[in-house]
Amino acid sequence: MMPNPPELASGASAEAARDVAREAAFDARIAAGESIEPKDWMPERYRKQLIRMMSQHAHSEVVGMLPEGNWITRAPSLRRKMSLIAKVQDEGGHGLYIYCGTETLGVDRHDLVEQLLNGTAKYSSIFNYPTLSWADMGVIGWLVDGAAIVNQTILAKTSYGPYARAMIRICKEENFHKRQGYEIVATLAKGTPAQRAMVQDSVNRFWWPSLMMFGPSDTNSPNSGELRRWKVKRKTNDELRQRFVNLTIPQVQAVGLTVPDPDLAYNATTEDWEFGAIDWAEFNEVVRGNGPCNRERIAARRAAHDNGQWVRAAATAHAEKQAQNKTEAA
């Protein structure tokens, strides 16, 4: 093998030195709490981690429309129907915001959607559980969106500017969703014995999956250390999970319900609600695609994508016609 010419070796070492200097400058900006913007230099690993994290978030918003969308036609009143329609519409908008933010990192949203449809992309495990009663609409709004708020208020301070700014609006809307859900739960909890039993059953089914939403424990989270070093995440999975439990248990008590955890106990020293062991085997099965509704959710998204092909074709044709008209007018 012929050795590289001296000028090539010199050029490679100079480029390597520039990369080291850029990374040092990048790390200094992160340490100073500065926001990283799309045109700024960033390590390739930082960019890829953001794409992974943001695309999973966007996918979760879109797939999250499905469990609730099934109940729009079965809502018990016009007011509830309108509120649920607005909530599902908001979630579609959240997905769009984040897909747009991800595109600032140099990827195409169509590629990200294709990854979701072919099953290679992940989304939040919580949406692979069935919605069996109207009470689930309240519990999802209260627990699932409540867990999302705990996570997303921290993301509003993430180091990547477009993602942080998207979270500001999303968090405001998620707060409305949580209030809507809690109102449904409180109404059912003080209703008939059958209504109270229905909402308690829903809490029993969604409590542990809601705790799993924050991801694996810190001891088994391969990305957390790197994401915290870059201030993409500012709290660990377990810290966020504990905050969610601390905020939620008083709300559970306020409506006279319980959570399915015999080990739950208040620690006066730490001021934390200590909870029992999470079934990580169940979590891993759902993440692998073996949850109760994984296949159903992806099949529904594929059907919606296929059925919407004519809309995308019409929009493309219209955009091309508008561009042609402008060219001819010029």
N, C-alpha and C positions, 0 to 999 in steps of 0.2 A: 504494500500500500504506500502510495506516495504521500509524504508529509504535506500539510497545508503550507502554502506560500506564506512567508513572514508577514506580508501585508494583510492576509486574511486572518491570521492568528491575532495580529495586533488589533484589527477591527473588531473581532469577536470579544477580545478582552476589554476593549474600550466600551462596547455595548453592555457587557456584563457589569462594568464599573458604573455605568449610567443607571442600570437597573437597581443596583445596590443603593445608589444615591437617591433615586426616586422612591424606593421603598422606605428608606430612612425618613425622607421628607413626608411621605404619606403617614407613617407611624406617628410622626411628630404632630401632624394635623389632627389625627385621631385622638392623641393624648391631650391636645389642647381643646378638644370638644368641638372642633370645626365640622361643618357639614360638607360631605363629599357630593359633588354635582356631576352630571353625566359627562361633561367635557373634561373633567379632571382626570389626571392619570390615576390608575388604581391597579393593584396587583390582580393578575388574572384569577387567582383563587378567590379573592374578595368578590369579583364580578360573578363568578360561577356560584358561589354560596348565595349571593343575593338572588340570582335567577332561580335557583332551586327553591329558596324560601318564599320568594314573592309569587312564583308560579303555583306552588302548593297552596298558598293563601288564596290566590285568584280562583283556582280550581275548587277550593272549599266553598267559596261564596256561590259559585255557579251550581255545584252539586247540592249545596244547602237549600236551594230553591225547591228541590224535588219533594222532600218529606212534608213540607208545609203546603206546597202547591196542590197536593192530593186532597187537602181538606178545605180548599176554597169553596167548592160547591156544597160542602156539608157544614159550613159554619152555621151556628144556631140563630144568628140574627143578621140583618143587613149591616149593622154597625160592625160586627165582628168580621163579616165578609170583606167590607171595605178596608178595614185595618189590616187584615191578612194579605189582601191583594197589594196594598201599599208596601208591606214588609217584604214580600217576595220580590216586588219590583226594586226596592232598595238593594236587596242582595245582588240582583243582576247588575245594578249600577256599581256596586262595590267591586264586583269581579272585573268590570270594564275599567274602573280607575286603576286597579292594580295591574291588569294586563298592559295598560298604557304605560304605567311606571316601569314595568319590566322591559318594555321595548326601548326605553332609554339606555338599556344596557347592551343593546345591539342584537336582540333576538326578535323574531317575528311571532306575533301572538298566534298566527295560524299554526305555526309549528308547535307552540305550547298546547293549543287545543288538540292537535293531532296526538300529542303524547298522552293527553287525558283520555281520548277516545280509544287509543290502542292499548290502554292499561299500563303504560310504562311510567306514568306520573302518579304521584300520591296526592291525597287530599285528606282533610281531617277525618279521623276514624269515626267520629260521632255520627256522621251522616249515613253510616252503614247499618243503623239500627232502625227498625220499623216504627211508624207512628200508628198506634192502635186505637186511639181515642181522641176526642176533642181536647181532653186535658193535656195531651202531649203538646198541643199548640201553645198552651200556657207555660208548660215546664220547659220546652225548648227555648221560648223567648226569655224565660227567667234564668234557667241554669246555663244553657248552651251559649246564649248571647251574653249572659253575665260573665262566663268564663272567657269569652272572646274579648270583652271589654277590659278585663284584667290584663290580658296579654297585649291588646292593641294600644292601650294607653301608654304602655312602656315603649311600644314600637313607634309612637308619635315622637319619641326622642331618639330614634335610631340614627346612625351616622350617615345613612344615604338619604339625601334631601328629598327626592321625589317620593320615596316610600313614606318618609315621616310626614310630608304634607298631605298625602292621600289619607293617612290615618286620622288626621284632625277631623275631616268631614265624616269619615266612616264612624269614628267613635261617637260623634254627636248623634248620628242616626241609630247606632246600636243601642244607645241609652234609651231612645224611644221604644225600641223593640223590647228591651228588658222590662220597661215599665208596663208595656202592653201585656207581656207575658205574665208578669207578677199580678196584674189586675185580674187576669183570667184565673190564675191559681187562687188568689184570695177570694174571689167570688165563688168558685167551686168549693173551697174549703169551708165556707160558711153556709153552703147550700144543703140539699137533702143528703141523707146518709149515703145514697147511691152516688151522688156527685162527689162527696168527700172521699168515698172509697176509690172512685175513679182517679182523682187527682193524687191520692196517696200512692196508688199503684203506678202512676206515671213517674212520680218522684223515685220510687223504688227501682224502676227500670233505667232511669236516666242518670241517677246519681253517680255511679261508678264510671260509666262512659264519659260523663262530664269531667271528672277528675283526670281521666286518661287524655283529654284534649290537650293538656300541656306538654305531652310527649313523654318519653321514657324518663326514668329517674336519672338524677345527675350522674350516678355511677355508670350508667349505660347509655349516655348521650354523647355520641362521637363528635358532634359539631359544636356543642355548647361552648367549649373552651375557646375555640377559634372565633366564634361569633361574638363572644364577650370581649375578647381582646381587641376586636375591631369596633366594639360598641354598636354592632348591629343589634345585639341583644344586651340589655342592661341588667337583667335578672335571670337566674337559672330557672329551669323547669320546675324544680321543687320549691323554690322561693315563690314563684307565681302561683303554684298549686296551693301552697299554704295560705297565701293571701286570699285566694278565692274561697277557701273553706272558712277562714276567719270572717269574711264579709257575709257569707251565705248562711251560716248556721243561725245567727240571730234573726234573719228573715224567715227561715224555716220555723223557728219557734214562734215568731209573731203571728203566723197563720195557723198555728196549732198542728203542724205536720211533723213528721220524723224522717230521718234518713236511715237507710238500711245498713247501719254500721254499729254493731254492738260494742266496738272498741272506742267509739267516739268519746272523748273526755276533754274537759277544759283544764289547761295547765296554767294556774294562777301566776306561776313564776315567769314563764315565757309569754303569757297572755295569748297563747295559741290554742286553737282547737286541734287536739291530736287525733288522728284518724287511723283506721286499720290498714292492713296491707292491701295494695291494689293487685288485682289478678293480671299480671303482665303477660301471662300466657294467652289470655283472651285478647289483650291488646295486640300482641304480635300476630295472632291469627287474623284479626281484622285487617291489620296493615298489609298482610300478605295476600289479601283478597278473599279471605274465607269467612268474612262476617255474614250476618243474617241477610244483608241487602246489597253487598258489593256488586254482584252481577246484575241485579235489577237496576241499580243506579247507573252503571255504565251503559247498559242496554237502553235506558231511557234517554241518556245524553246522546247516544249514537242515533237513535230514532229522531230526536229533535234536530240534530245536525243534518241528517239526510232530508228530512221534511222541509228544512229551511233553505235548501240549495237554490230553489227558484228565487227566493228573496235576495240572496247574495248575488246571483246572476243578474237580476234586474238592477240592483244597486250598482254593480260594476258597469253594466251597459249604460246606465244613466250618467255615471261619472265620466265615462269615455265620450259620450255625446256632448256633455257640457264642455269638456276640454276641447273637443273638435270645434264646437261653436265659437269658443273664445279664440282659437287659432284662426279660424276663417274671418272673424270680425277684425282681428288684428291685421 
